[in-house]
């Protein structure tokens, strides 16, 4: 299975039909079709269901698209790391993270490095802990910023002194908006919107029996839309959505306080690139300092 043919395959999945892919690749349509048929014969499967206007991927085709995309990302990372050694410091720094104010520390450190090494680039991937650890394990990320438990034997880690405080995002016309803080009992039997990552892990089993989950979210912006539409109140970190006076939403912290510290993790058996090592060294020096903004 040639790398070049995998690139052709991905172009077809991206364009949706062979003629458009052939044009983008500067190949003739018969030549591209022949190479795709050869790929199917080599693998012994059918990758496409060929329609009149668009092609659809078979189950085998979907698997190949996923793995081929991962291979392309790894090739790009490898080329980037080689470039760092061959030339002046350049390349990509790939970091996965959930939504949090703690990302300000990551971006601030990267800005310092970017000023010193203009040819570096930051790639941010959003996701929950399991998504990010999976990408980290497959070499698709250099680091992951997480807020849940992890295997300390499998990863190096740096825990910040920062705290992310949990609370409730609600509409301003909600009766709980009159309170300065919200207790867990205040949430009993109310429709709640919770993070797919944290879910109900913030609460004990006795409390969970009284909580009613209306929806889950991966991105807080989507959760805020559900709150605005009256689906429920969202459990979230503070300062992630607009809760200013002009906003229809407001935030109330939970009482007693529930908070977590962000932790940056990276694989123990992975050799860090030059830019990754510079990043973690500088982040480590600043981890105990408060975040500005």
C-alpha positions in Angstrom: 0.0 0.0 0.0 1.8 3.1 -1.2 1.7 6.4 0.7 0.9 8.3 -2.6 -2.1 6.1 -3.2 -3.4 6.8 0.3 -3.2 10.5 -0.5 -5.2 9.9 -3.6 -7.8 8.0 -1.6 -8.1 10.8 0.9 -8.5 13.3 -1.8 -11.5 11.3 -3.2 -13.1 11.1 0.2 -12.6 14.9 0.7 -13.9 15.9 -2.7 -16.8 13.5 -2.8 -16.3 12.2 -6.3 -13.4 10.9 -8.5 -13.5 13.6 -11.2 -13.2 16.5 -8.7 -10.4 14.6 -6.9 -8.6 13.9 -10.2 -8.7 17.6 -11.0 -7.4 18.7 -7.6 -4.5 16.1 -7.9 -3.8 17.1 -11.5 -4.4 13.5 -12.7 -6.6 12.1 -15.4 -9.8 10.5 -14.1 -9.1 7.1 -15.7 -5.6 7.1 -14.0 -7.1 7.9 -10.6 -9.9 5.3 -11.0 -7.4 2.6 -11.9 -5.2 3.3 -8.9 -8.2 3.2 -6.6 -9.3 -0.1 -8.1 -5.7 -1.4 -7.6 -5.9 -0.4 -3.9 -9.2 -2.2 -3.5 -7.7 -5.3 -5.1 -4.6 -5.1 -2.9 -6.8 -4.9 0.3 -9.3 -7.4 -1.0 -12.3 -5.1 -0.1 -14.6 -2.6 -1.7 -13.9 0.9 -0.4 -16.5 2.9 -2.3 -20.1 2.7 -3.3 -20.0 4.6 -6.6 -23.0 6.7 -7.3 -23.8 9.0 -10.2 -22.9 12.2 -8.4 -21.1 11.3 -5.2 -19.3 8.3 -3.9 -20.0 6.8 -0.4 -17.6 4.9 1.7 -18.2 1.4 2.8 -17.4 0.3 6.4 -14.0 -0.8 5.2 -13.6 2.6 3.5 -14.4 4.5 6.6 -11.8 2.5 8.6 -9.2 3.3 5.9 -10.1 7.0 5.9 -9.6 7.2 9.6 -6.2 5.3 9.6 -4.9 7.1 6.5 -5.7 10.5 8.1 -3.8 9.5 11.2 -0.9 8.4 9.0 -0.8 11.8 7.2 -0.8 13.6 10.6 2.1 11.5 11.8 4.0 12.2 8.6 3.5 15.9 9.1 4.7 15.7 12.7 7.7 13.7 11.6 8.6 16.2 8.9 8.1 19.0 11.4 10.4 17.4 14.0 13.1 16.8 11.3 12.8 20.4 10.2 13.6 21.5 13.8 16.8 19.7 13.7 17.8 20.5 10.2 17.0 24.2 10.2 16.4 26.9 12.7 13.8 25.9 15.3 10.5 25.5 13.5 7.5 23.1 13.4 4.2 22.4 15.1 3.3 22.1 18.8 0.1 20.1 19.1 -1.9 20.3 22.3 -5.2 18.8 23.2 -7.4 20.5 25.8 -10.9 20.8 27.3 -12.4 24.3 27.4 -11.0 26.2 30.4 -9.5 29.5 31.5 -6.3 27.6 32.1 -5.6 27.6 28.4 -4.5 31.2 28.9 -1.3 29.9 30.5 -0.6 27.7 27.5 -1.3 30.4 24.9 0.8 32.9 26.9 3.8 30.6 27.0 3.4 29.8 23.3 3.3 33.5 22.5 6.7 34.0 24.2 8.1 31.1 22.2 6.6 32.4 19.0 8.2 35.8 19.5 11.6 34.1 19.8 11.0 31.4 17.1 8.7 32.8 14.5 8.5 29.6 12.4 6.7 27.6 15.1 3.0 26.9 15.0 0.4 25.9 17.6 -2.3 23.4 16.9 -5.1 23.1 19.5 -7.5 20.1 19.5 -10.6 20.3 21.7 -11.9 17.2 23.4 -12.5 15.4 26.7 -9.9 13.4 28.7 -10.5 10.1 26.9 -10.4 11.6 23.4 -7.2 13.5 24.2 -5.4 10.5 25.9 -6.3 8.4 22.9 -4.8 11.0 20.5 -1.8 11.3 22.8 -1.2 7.6 22.9 -1.3 7.4 19.1 1.3 10.2 18.7 -1.1 12.7 17.3 -0.6 15.2 20.2 2.5 16.4 22.0 0.6 17.3 25.2 -2.9 17.2 26.7 -4.4 19.5 29.3 -6.9 17.6 31.4 -8.9 17.9 34.6 -9.7 14.3 35.5 -7.7 11.3 36.9 -5.1 9.6 34.7 -2.5 6.9 35.0 0.6 8.5 36.5 2.8 5.5 35.5 2.0 6.1 31.8 2.5 9.8 31.6 4.8 12.6 32.7 2.7 15.4 34.1 2.8 19.0 35.3 0.0 20.2 37.6 -0.7 23.9 37.8 -1.4 25.9 40.9 -4.5 27.3 39.1 -8.0 26.2 40.1 -11.0 25.9 37.9 -14.2 26.5 39.9 -17.4 24.7 39.0 -20.7 26.4 39.0 -24.0 26.6 37.2 -24.8 28.6 34.0 -28.5 29.5 33.9 -30.9 32.0 32.4 -31.2 35.3 34.2 -34.9 34.6 34.6 -34.2 31.4 36.5 -35.2 31.5 40.2 -31.7 30.4 41.2 -30.2 33.5 39.6 -31.3 35.4 42.8 -28.8 33.4 44.8 -25.1 34.3 45.2 -24.1 30.6 45.3 -26.0 27.4 44.4 -26.0 24.2 46.5 -26.3 20.7 45.1 -29.7 20.4 46.7 -30.8 23.5 44.7 -30.2 21.4 41.6 -32.3 18.4 42.7 -34.9 17.4 40.1 -34.0 20.3 37.8 -33.0 19.5 34.2 -29.2 19.7 34.0 -26.8 19.9 31.1 -23.5 18.3 32.1 -20.1 17.8 30.4 -19.5 14.5 28.7 -16.1 14.3 30.4 -17.0 15.1 34.0 -20.7 14.2 33.9 -21.9 13.4 37.4 -18.4 12.6 38.8 -18.6 15.9 40.7 -21.3 14.5 42.9 -21.6 11.6 45.3 -24.0 8.7 44.8 -26.6 10.0 47.2 -26.7 13.3 45.4 -26.8 11.7 41.9 -30.1 9.9 42.7 -31.8 13.3 42.9 -30.2 14.8 39.8 -31.9 14.8 36.4 -29.8 15.0 33.3 -31.5 16.6 30.3 -28.5 16.7 28.0 -24.7 16.4 27.8 -22.2 18.5 25.9 -18.6 18.5 24.6 -18.2 22.2 23.9 -19.5 24.8 26.3 -20.8 27.1 23.6 -23.3 24.4 22.5 -24.3 24.0 26.2 -24.9 27.7 26.5 -27.3 27.6 23.5 -29.2 24.8 25.2 -29.4 26.9 28.4 -30.6 29.9 26.4 -33.3 27.8 24.8 -34.5 26.6 28.3 -33.4 23.0 28.1 -31.8 23.2 31.5 -29.0 24.6 33.6 -25.4 23.7 32.7 -22.6 22.6 35.0 -19.4 24.3 33.9 -16.2 26.1 34.8 -16.5 29.8 35.3 -15.6 32.5 32.7 -16.1 30.3 29.6 -19.2 32.0 28.2 -20.5 35.5 28.2 -22.4 36.0 31.5 -22.0 39.8 31.6 -25.0 42.1 32.3 -25.8 42.3 28.6 -26.0 38.5 28.4 -29.3 36.5 29.0 -27.1 34.0 31.0 -25.5 34.2 34.4 -23.1 32.1 36.4 -23.4 31.0 40.1 -20.6 29.0 41.8 -21.4 25.8 43.6 -21.3 25.8 47.4 -19.4 24.2 49.0 -16.9 25.0 46.4 -16.0 22.3 43.9 -12.7 22.9 42.0 -10.0 21.1 40.1 -6.4 21.8 39.1 -5.4 21.6 35.4 -2.7 19.0 34.6 -0.6 18.9 31.4 0.3 15.3 30.5 2.6 13.7 27.9 3.8 10.2 27.1 6.6 8.8 29.2 8.1 6.8 26.2 7.9 9.7 23.8 11.0 11.7 22.9 10.0 15.4 23.0 10.8 17.5 19.9 12.9 20.6 20.4 9.9 22.9 20.5 8.0 20.6 22.9 10.9 20.6 25.3 11.2 24.4 25.2 7.5 24.7 25.8 7.4 22.3 28.8 10.5 23.9 30.3 9.1 27.4 30.1 5.6 26.3 31.3 7.1 24.6 34.3 8.8 27.8 35.4 5.5 29.6 35.2 3.1 27.0 36.6 3.1 28.5 40.1 2.4 32.0 38.9 -1.2 33.3 38.8 -3.0 33.6 35.4 -3.5 37.1 34.2 -6.9 38.0 32.8 
